[in-house]
Amino acid sequence: MAIGMRQTITDDTSKEKEKILSDPLIMKWLADVPNKKSAQLYRYGVRVFFAWLGESPSEFLKVVKADSLANPEDYQHLARVKLNEFYKYATEEMPRQSKQGAVNSKGVSYNAAVAITTAVRSFLAQYGVSVKFGRRHRPKRTEADPFRRMELSPAHIRAMLANARTPKDRAIILVLAQSGMDISTLCSLRFKQVKDYLASDEVPAILYLARRKTGMQYYTFIAKDALDALKAYVADLKQRKIELQPDDPLWVSERGKHAIRPANVQRTMRRIAIGSGVIDKDLAFNIAGGHSIREWFSSTLLNEGKMQRDHIDWLLGHEQGDMGEAYFKNNKAVVVAEYTRCMEMGLLSIIAKSPINGEALKLAKDAEQKIEALQTEITRLGIENGGLIVHTRELDEKIEQLTETLKHGAEQTVELEEQQRQAADLSWRLLKYLNERDPELKEKFSDLDLRQ
């Protein structure tokens, strides 16, 4: 196929992929890419570009070099023309495929198109053809990027929290929001990194991290909302007989058998964003995911907290250089003070802080009386049923815990919300058990349902 022709990419076969990636020049170039993730992106970029172009990398390089010699005043001309054509195709026509191969939509994001052209430019530069392809060289955007990340507000994040199914999901959202870490770094956390803070209410809690993307060791913080959510998550694990050891991953599957991966978190975040109405279910890309929360964190500290940009970059795990890293490691107190100031201003607070009214406390006390009456009824009827006694005792203990929190707490916290959810769940289980064993007794105590 002539170099002026191009084909529409529909479904690359394995042979086509192998043919492009087995080109000697491509293999030599990729061997010199030190970063594993960059190499993976570059492989994808050149495969997609040359499949679209319909010409082998070696042949394209020969033609580009010949053109640069023939036109020394504009030696980048042909390469830039082809990159422009591909960039337009990628953002308007290129199929977006699911992992199963189904075409979801057409046109990738502008950032994805730039990433692919960057791979091709890197390949050409390796062999002496340097091509500029900045904003002024590539086609202008004619419409808004449909994959642009959403600008989140605390209300959006609260909506997602309300739709989170488990204490783990809530904790993940709040840790991301108050620390600014990315999802890969989140998944790399070990229990020992937060263990000591779970027995304390001292905030901000400092987290020492290693960000895989930049290979940098740094620290960031979490505030009260995230710490309370972590306590609720670990308490939920213990209730399900899952005991984390210091070197265990902090985030584990529902059965506690293995660590969760970034892909698990991304799927969960997408489900929560759709369920909460923050994004539309038809969107192929979650524009309210972990990176959007990370951007909310940084923009809040910068615009409302007036924190220094380099301090925010440090908390995000951005590369600082040797001098920058030395400064932040030796001036931790300065960064702690800045974060604490923003925290005390309430800038990173997600959970609505509202005084507890007497209604919640009254309901809890009423539930205590109902459980006491049920226990008396069980004794009077001489019911000898271990399961019923266990269910009743569990609910009794949870209501006592909830009552104590209501008596001494002045604010609606993540911990309190989790206790209320657990009490409601236990009451439903007890009534279900009663219905199976003694429907009349269940009917008598039906108002013990705390789910309302």
N, C-alpha and C positions, 0 to 999 in steps of 0.2 A: 504493500500500500504506500502510495507517495506521501511525503511528509506534509503536504498541504491538505491531505484528507484526514478525517477523523471518524471514529466510530462511537456510537452511543454505548456506554457500559450498561449491560443488563445483568449478566451473570458470568463472572470470570470463572473459567474452569481451572482445575488444579494444574493442568498442563500449561495454560497461559501464564499462571502465576509463577510456576517453576521456570518457564522460559525467560521471563523478565528478570527474576531474582537470581538466576544462574548466569546472567551476563557477567563476563569476567571483570568488566569495569565497575559494575554495581557491587560485586562481591568484594573487590579490593577496597572500594569506598566504605562500605558498611563495616569492614574489618577494622577500620581506623576510628569508628565512632565509639568513644569510651563508655558512654552512658547506655545502659541496657534499654531503658524506656525510650530514649531518643532513637536508638537503633530500630526499635519496634515501630515507632511512628514513621521513621524514614522509609522503612521497608514498605509500609502501607502507602505512603505518599508516592513513591516512584512507581509502584505497581499500578496504582489507580491512574496516574498521569500517563504512563506509557501504554496502558491498555486503551485509554481514550485516544491517544495520539496514533496508535496503530503502527508504531515504528520501534525498532529495538533501541535501547539506550546508546549502544555503540554507534549505530548509524546516525541517530539524532545528534550526538556529540560531533561527529565528523562534519555534518551539514552546518551546524552552528559555528564551528571553528572556521570552515571555509567562508561562511558569510561574514564573519568578523574580519577575516583577512581582506576580503573584497571591499568591505566598507569600514575602513579604519576610523572614520569620523563618528560612526555610530555602530561600533562593533557589537553592541548588545541587541541590535534591532530585532533579528529573527527570534532569538530566545524570548525577548520580552513580548513579542507578538503572540507567540504560542502560549506563554504563561497567561496573558490577558484573555485569550480565547478560552483556555481551560478554566480560568477563574470565573468567567461569565457562565460557562456550562455548569460548573460545580455548584454555584449559588442558585441557579435557576432550573436545571434539568437533571442533575445527577440523582439517581434513586437512593433513597435512604432505606437500607435494609435492616430487618430485625435479625437476631441471631439465628432464627429458623429459616432465614432467606426470603421472607415475605417483604415486599416493597411497601413501606408505610407511607412515604410521601416523597416529593421531589424537591431537590435543592438542599444542600447542607448549609450550615451557618457560615458567616463570613470568616470567623476565626478558624473554622475547620479548613476552609478553602485556602486561607493564608498559610496554615500549617503544611498543607500538601505542597503548595508552591515553594515553601521554604525548603522542603526536602529536595525538590528538584534543583533549586538554586545551589544548595549545598553540594549536590552531586556535580553540577557543572563547575563550581568553584574549585573542587578537588582536582579538576583537569584543566585549570587555567582560564575558565570563562566566568568572570564575575558579572552577575546581573543584578542591578538595583531594581527592587520591586516594592518600594514604599507606597504610602497612601497616594502620592501624586502620580505614581506610575500605573497603578491598577485602576480598573473601571470604577467610577463613582457609584455609590449606593443610591439606588433610585427609590427604595422603600425601606421601612423600618425592618431591622433584623428580627425575624420571628423567633429566633432562639436567644435573643438577648435576655440576660438574667433579670429577674424581677427585683425591683426595689422594695424590699420588705419593710414592714413597720412592726412595732410590738404587737399590734392587733392581729396581724397575719400570723405571727409566731404563736400567739395565744390561741388562735383558731386551730392551728396544727396540734398544739398541746391537747386541746379539748377532744381532738379526733384520734389521739394516740391510744392504742389498745392496751399497752402494757407499761409498767413502771420503767422498764428498760427503754422503750421508745421515748417516753417523756424525758428521761435522764439524758439520752443522746441529744435530743433537740436542745435542751438547756445547756449542756456542756459545750456544744458547738457555739451557741449564741453568746455565752459569757467568756469563752476562752479564745475564740477566733481560729481554732485549729481546723485543719482540713480533715476529711473523712479518713484518709489513709493513716494519718497520725493518730486520730481517735481510735482506730481499730488496733493500733500497736500498743495501746496502754496496758500496763500490768496492774494487778490489784494492789501491789505494794506501793504504787505511786500515789494512791489515794487513801490507803488503809488508815493511816494515822489521823487523817482529817475527819473520818467518820465518827470518831468518839468525841469530836469537838465541834463547837459552833463558831470557831475563829475564822473570819474571812477578811481579806481574800485568801484562799488556799492556793499555794504556789505549786505548779506542775512542771517538773523538769522533763523535757521532751527531746526526741531526736526526730527530725523531719527527713523522711527518706528521699523526698524529691530534691532537696538541696544538700542533703548530707550534713545538715547543721544541727548542732546541739544548742538548745535555747530553753527559755522558760516562759510560761504564761500563767494566767490565774483563772480561778472560777469564783463567783460570788455566791450569795446565800441560796438563790433559787436552784442553781445547779448542784450545790452541796446537799441541800435537802432532797433533791431528786435522786442523787446517788445513794443517800441513806435509805430511801424508800425502795430503790432497786435492789440493794444488797439485802435488805430486810425481807423482800419478796423471795429472793433466792433461798434464804435461810428457811423461810416458811415451807418452801418446796424441797427442803433437805439437800440443798446445794450449797456446800461450804467452799468458798474460794480460798486457795492458798496464796501466799505472797507472790509467787512467781507465775501464778495462773493469769491468763488473759482477763482483763476486767470485763469485757463484753462477751458473754457466752450465749449459745443457742438456748432455746426455751427449756430443753432437757439438760442443759449444762454439759453436754458431751464434747463440744468443740467451740473454738473461737469463731465469732462472726467475721465476715470479710467485707471490704468496702462495697462490693456489689450487693450484699445483703442490706446494708444500710441505705444504699441508693434506691433500691426497690421499695424499702419501707418508707423512705422519705417521699417518694413519688405517690405511693398509696395514700399516705397521710395528707399530702398536699391536695390530691384530688378529692378525697373524702371530706376535707374541711372546706372545700369550695374555693381554695386559694388559687388553684389553676384548673383549667378545663381538661377533662379526661381525654379529649381528642388531640392534645398536644403530644408530639412525638418525643419532646425533650422536657424534663422537669426544670422549669425556669425558677422554681422556688426551692431548690435543693440545698445541699450543704454549702456550696460556694456562694449562693445568695445570702445565706445566713452569715457567712464569713464576711461578705461585703457590708452587711448591715452592722456588724461588730465594728469594722474599721471606720466606716463613715460616721457612725454614732460617736466614737471616741474623737474623731477628727473635727467634725462639724459642731457637735454640741459640747463635747468635753474639752475641745481646744488642746488636745494632747499633741505633742510633737510628732511629725510624720515618721521620723526615724524610730521613735519609741513604738509606734503602732506597727511598723514594719518588723521590728524585733518580736513583738507579741504574735505576729502572723507567721513567724519562721522564715521570713525572707532573708536572702543572703546579705551579709553585712560586710564581708571582707574581714581580714585579720584584725585590723584596728577597731572596726565596729564591734566585733565579738568581744574583744578585750575590754572595750568601754562598758558594754552592758553587763558583762560578768563581774566587773569591779564596781559598778554603780547600781547594783540591784535595788538599793534602798530608794533611789530616785524614781525608778520605774514603779516600784510598789506604791510609793506615795501618789504618783500620777493615777494609777489604776484605782487606788482607794478613794481618791478625790472624786473620780467619775462614778464609782460605785455608790458613794454617799450622796451624790447628786441624784441617784435613782436612774441614771441613764441606761444601765444594763439590766434593770429590773423588768422581768417579763410577767411574773405572776402578779395579778391585781392585788394590791394591799388594801384590804377593807376590814374594818373592825367587825368581829364576830357578833352577830346579834343574839339575843337570848333565845331565839327560836330553835337554833341548832342544839344548844345545850338542853333545852326542854325536851326535844325529841329524843336525845340520847338518854336522859333520865327516865323518860316514859318507856323506852326500850328496855332499860335495866329492870324496871318493875314488871314488864311483861315476861321477861326471861325468868325472873324470880317466881312469878305465878306459874309458868310452864314447868319449872323444876319441881314446884310443890305438887302440881297435878301429876307429874310422872311418879313422884314418891307415893302419892295417895292411891293411885291406880295400881301401884306395885309393878309398873312396867320394868322388866329386866331386859333391856336392849342396849348393848354396849355402843352400837352405832349412834343411837339417838342421844345417849348421854354424852358421847364425844362431841357430836355436832352442837349440842346445847352449850357445853362447856367452852368450846372454841368461840362461839358467838358471844358468850358472857364475858370472856377475857378481852375480846376485841372491843366490846362496848365500854368496858371499864377503861381501857387504854384511850379510847376516843373521848370519853368524859373527862379524863385527866387533862388531855390536850386542850379541850375546850375551856376547862376551868383556868388553866394557866397561860394559854396562848392568847395574844391580843390581835393576831393577824391571820389571814387566810394564807396558809403556806402549802407547798407541794406535799409535805409530810402529812398535814391534816387532810388534804383532799384524798390522798392515798388511803388513809385510815378510814375515811368515810366510804370510799369505794369498796374496801375489803369487808367492812361491816355489812354493807348492802348485799355483797356477794354471799357472805356467810348466812345471812338471814334467808336469802332465796334458797340456798342449799338445804337449810334446816326445814323450811316449809315443804320443799319438794320431798324430802325424806319422810316428813310427817305424813304427807299425802299418800305415800306408798305404804306406810305402816298402819296409820290410823287416820282416815279421812275426816272423821268427826273432830278429832283433836286438832287437825290442821285448820278446819273451818273455824274452830273456837279461837285460834290464835292467828288468824289470817292477817290481822293488823300489825303483826310483827315484821311484815315485809318492809324493809328500809330502803328499797330501791327508788322510791319517789323523792 
